[in-house]
Amino acid sequence: MPNPTRRVVITGMGALTPLGLSPEAFWDAMMRGESGADAITYFDTETFATKFACELKGYDALDYFGRKEARRLDPFAQYAIVAAVQAVEDAGLDPETMPQSEKDRVAVIFGSGIGGMQVFHAQTANYIENGARRMSPFFIPMLIPDIVSGHISIRYNFRGPNYCVVSACATGNNNIGDALMMIQRGTVDMALCGGSEAAVSELGIGGFNALKALSTRNDDPASASRPFDKTRDGFVLGEGAGALILEELDHARARGARIYAEITGLGMSADANHITAPHPEGHGAALAMRNLLCDANLQPEEVDYLNMHGTSTPLGDTAETKAVKHVFGEHAYTMNLSSTKSMTGHLLGAAGAIEAIATILAIGHDTVPPTINFEHADPECDLNYTFNEPQKRPVNVAVSNAFGFGGHNTSLAFRKFEE
């Protein structure tokens, strides 16, 4: 069972996002209210209903990998490894000098909602054209979502528990939550965790278009992701990765680590409603947030900021708003909320990890990131979503939501670190 005496803190972060290729660049762009959405450059979009996405800008695999290694890694794995390296360096860790006994108590729990979608597409086309004998021997290792945690552990010889959780767009939160629980149990002292996704591809855009899930605002991509706006018409697909180093507090103190924030709880639930649509009254999301408040020993009025799942879909934003009202009551109208997906787009399995980083930085800067692109009020979405401009305010406690197809609901709680 979790041990409440084992406090868990964040000591390192890494991020590749459509707004920037580091946590600092990501934060600065959010403070400027930038949109990462633009015309897709990866493939010809002539036959697609949606012709834009939030691609990584300025990313070149050869800046991080040798040519041969890059060819043997699907982009989702590349992004995860780069973010993980950033987090390890940011935490001040030197795995080469760490005793193996310490590395044996480092978990790697890193997931993807889909995995190697781009290599799947390429190898399927190769099979159709050339037959089975011409398929790559690296196809399966490049495809499977758990390969990322394997690559990271091999790179650093981290021999603690090593796996990934796959829960669609709740993946990032679930991997962070498992890391939290594993440290609380005493199984490990440290965990490298997060999520990655690289689904801006023909299959990704085509599949979500078939679901009618994506915005088709092709005339103005930068304003297409508009959570809680009455004219929202679907989400904008994004890509990238987020990585966190979670560490038991005494372990972090002993090595003099910088502490960004404390992670204090996890809430989970199921909608038990529909494979893609949220419960219309937000019952599952509300249960996850209630479970979180209980796990983190928080009262609703203690929460200063809530980073909402906020995908910019007509059903999702309304259901989540109702869920927040169910849980927080009158305090729902006094705390700040926002959807950073208005700027990054929806990173699917990486969304929870990237938004956890945004939430942690909000605590560190005492500033709430904005929800950009608001123009038209929706009477069903009537809370303080921090529209269009960031807001300076004390942020001592913050919550980050992530929900996934299949009815997976997750919430994480973070607190400003105090001795």
N, C-alpha and C positions, 0 to 999 in steps of 0.2 A: 504493500500500500504506500501511497505517497507520504513522505516524511516532511511535515511542515517546518521542521527545524532546519532542513536543508534548503536554504534560499538559493535561487537561481538568477544569475545576472547575465546581461549581454555585454561581451567584451570585444567583439569584432563584427564587422559588417562588410559585405561586398555586393555590388549591384551592377548589372548591365540592363539599362532601360531605354525605351525610345526617347527619353529626355536627356540621357547622358550615360556615360560608361563608368560611373563611379557613384557611390552614395552622395558625395559632395556635389557633383554635377547634377545629379537627379534632384537634390534639394533646391539648388539654386534655380533650376528651371521651373520647379513648382512655384517658387516664390515669385517668379516673373509671370506665372499663369500661362505658360507655354503649352501648346498642343503638339503631341508627337505624331499626329495623323497627317498623311500626305499620300499622293498617288503611289501605288505599288510599283516597285522597280524590279522585283524578282522574276516576274513572268508577265506574259501578254494577257491583259485583262479584258480583251475585246468581248468575249462571250460571257463575262461574269456580271451579275447584277451589282455587285460591290467592287469598286475599282481602287480602293484605298485601304490603308492599314497603318498601324504604328510600327514601322520597321525600326530596327537598330540602325542608327546613323553613325557613320564613321567607323563601324566595326570591320576589321580585316583579320581573318583567322591567322594569317601569317605574322601578325604582330604578337601572337601569343603561342603559336605552335609551329613546328617544322612542317614542311609541305606534306610529307608522308603521314605524319600524325594527324594533320588536319583532314586529310582524305579519309581517314579511318574513324572519324568522329562525326556523327550527325550534328548539325548546328545546336540542337538542344543540349547535347553533351558538352560541346565547346563552351556554350554560355555558362553552364553550371560550373565547369572546372575553373573558368576565369573568375567567376564570382567567388568561388571557394578560395582560390589563391588570394584574392583581395582580402577576404575575411581573415584568413590565417595571418597575413602580413599586418593587417589592421590591429589584430589582437596582440601583436608583439610576440607571436610564437615562432620558435625556430625548431621545427621538427627534426632537423639534422642533429641537434645537440640534446634533444629531449631523451631521457632514459626510456628504454623500451617498456619498462614497467608503467610509466606514465602514458605512453602511447597506447598501451593495452586497455586503458580506461578512457579512451576517446571514442565516442560513437560517431558514425557518419550516417545520417538519416536524411536522404535527399531524394525528392521525387519529381515526377512529371505527370501531367494529366494524360498525355497522349504518347510521349516518347518520340521515337525516330520517324516522324511522319514524312519527312523529306526523303530519307533513304528508302522508306517503304514505297513511295511513289516511283522513285528512280529504279528500284530493283524490280518492281512490277512491270514497268515499261520494258526493262531489259529482258525479263523473262518472256514477255509476249513477243518481243522482236527476235530474240536469240535462243530461247529455250533454257532449260534448267542448267545445262552444263556451263553456261556463261555467267551464272549468278555469282556474286561476290561471297567469298568465305567469311567476310566481315558483316554480312547482311544482318544476321540475327543479333550478334553482339552490338551492332550499331542501333538496332531497333528498340530493344527492350528498355523500359523506363528505369529499371533498377541498375543499369550499367553505370550510371553516373556515380552512385555511392561507391561502387566498386573501383572506378577510376580514381576517385578522390582518396580512398583508403590506401590504394596501391601507391599513389604518389607520395604519401606521407607516412606509410607504414602504420596507419592508425588501425589497430586490431580489435577495437571494441565492436559492439553490435553494429551491423552494417546492412541496411535495407532501405526500401522506399515505401511510402504509403501512396496509393493512387486513389484519389477521390475527386476526380474532375477538377472543378475550380476551387474546391476546398483543399486541394493537395498541399499547397504551401503551408497553410495553417496546421493541417494534420501532422506534417513532418516536424514542424516546430513543437507542436503539442506533445508528440511522442518523445522528442528530445527532453522536454521539460519533465515529463513523468519519469523518464529513465534516470535523470539526475536526481530527482526527488527520492526515488527508490534507493539510491546508492549504488546502482549498477555501474554507473560511470561517473566521472567527475567533470567531463566536458563533452560537448557534442557539436559537430558541424552539421548544420541542417538548413533546409530551404527547398526551393522549387525552381524549375526551369521549363521553358516551352519555346518551341520554334515551329509554329503552325501556320505562319503566313506563307502559304503554298497553294497550289491549285486545289488540292484536296481539302485543305483547311477552309479556304474561302468558299469553295464550291459546296462543301458539306454544310457549313453554317448558313449559306444562302438558301440551300434546300430546306433548312429548318425555319426560314424567314426570321432568323435571329439577328442578322447584321443590319446596321444602318445602310441605306442606299443614297445618302446625301452626297452624291458624287460631285455636285457643283461646288461644294464647300467642305472638304474633308476636315479641316481644322476645327469646325464647329459641330461636327457630326455627333461626337460623344457629349451628350448634354443631359446628364442624370437629373431627374426630378423636374425637368422642363416639360411643359405640357406637349410640346411638339417632338419629343424624343421618339425615335423610330427603330431602335435597336442598338446593339453595342458595336464597338470598333475593335477589331482583332489586333492584339499587340503581341510582342515577343520579348524575351529576355530572361533574366535569372536574378534571384536574390539569395544571399547566403548569410547566415548568422552563426556566430560562436556563442553558444550558451555554456555557462560555467557555474559550478557550485561556488558560492560566495567565498568561503574560506580558502578554497583553492585559488581563486582569483586574487584574493588579498595576499596570499603567500608569495605570489610571483609579481606583485606590484602592478597588476593589470589596471588599465583604465576601464571604468564601468560606465556604459551609456545609460542603462536603465535596468530595472528589475522586472522579470516576467513572473507574474503572480498567479496566473490561473488559465484554465482551459475549459470551455464549454462546448459540448457536442450534442447533436440530436439528429433525428430523421424527420423529414416532412411526411413520409408515408402517404404521399398524395399523387404524384405524377412523375414520370421519368425526366421531364424537362421543365415543367411549369412549377413555380413555387406555390405553396398553399396560399389561396387568395387572401386569407386573413393573417398570414404570417405566423401561424401557430408553431411550426417547427423552428423557425428562426427565433421566435420569442423564447421557446424552451431552451435553446442553446445559450441565449444570453442570460436567462435565469440561472441555468446550471453554472455559467461562468461566474456570476456574482457570488454564488454560493461557494464555488471552488476557490475563488480569490478572496473570500471573506470581505466583500465590498457591499456597501449600501448603494442603491441607485444614484443618490444625489452626490456621491463622491466622484463619479465619472465626469471629467471635464470635456473630453473629446471622444467622438466615435468615428473611426474611419469606416464608412459603410461599404458594403459590397457594391451597391450603387452602379449597376451595369449600364444604365441608360435604356433599359427595356421597359415598355409600358407596364407589364405585369410585375416585374421584379422590384422596381423602385417603389411602387405603391404598397406591395406586400411587406417589404422591409420597413417602410415608414410605419405601417400599422403595428408591426412587431415591436418597434422601438417604443411606440406609445403604450402598448400592452405592458412592457417591462418597466419603463421609466416614469410613466404617469406624467405629472405636471413638469417634472424635471426634463422631460423630452424637449420641452420648449425653451429651456434656459441653457442647456449645454450646447456646445458646438458640434456639428456633424459635417462631414464632407465626403465626396467621392473623388479620390485622386485618379480614378479611371477616366474622368473627364479630360485628363491630360495624357495619361499613359496608354489609354485604351485598356482592353481586358486581356491580361496575360495568362488567362486560364490557369494551368497548374503552377505558374510562377506568381500569380496575382497575390496570394496570401503572403508570400515571403517579401515581395516588393512593398506591399502595403504595411506589413509589420515594420519594415525599415522606415517608411514615411511616418508611421505612428511614433516610433522611437525618437526620430529626429524632431517631431513636433514637441515631444516632452523636453528634449534637450534645448530647443530654441524657444520654448514657450510661445509657439506660433502654430496656428492651425492652417494647414494648406487649403487652398480654395477649391470649390467646385466651379469650374469655368463653364462658359457658353450658356449661362442662364439668360433667357429673354422673356419667356412666357410662363406666368404662374400657373401651377396645377393645384386646384383646391384640395386634392387628395394628398398632396405633398406640401405640407404647410409648416415644416420645422425650420430651424436655423441651419441651413446647409452650407453656410459660409460662401455665399455665391460671389464668384468673379474676383475677389480680392482676399489674400491671406489676412488672418486676424491675429494680432498680438494679444495674448492673454495667458494667465498661469495655466499650465497643463501638467498637473501632478499625477493624474490617473487617466489612462486612455485605453480604449477598446478597439480592436480591429476584427471585423466580420469577414468571413468568406464562405460562400455557399456554392454547391456544385450540383450538376445534373445527377439524377438519382435521388435527390432530396437530402444530400449531405450538408449539414449545417455546422459551422465551427465559429467560435469566438475566442480571442486571446485578450488577456489583460496585462498591461504594462504600467509600471509605477516609477516615478522619479526616485532614484536611489537615495536612501537615507540609511546612515549607520544605525 
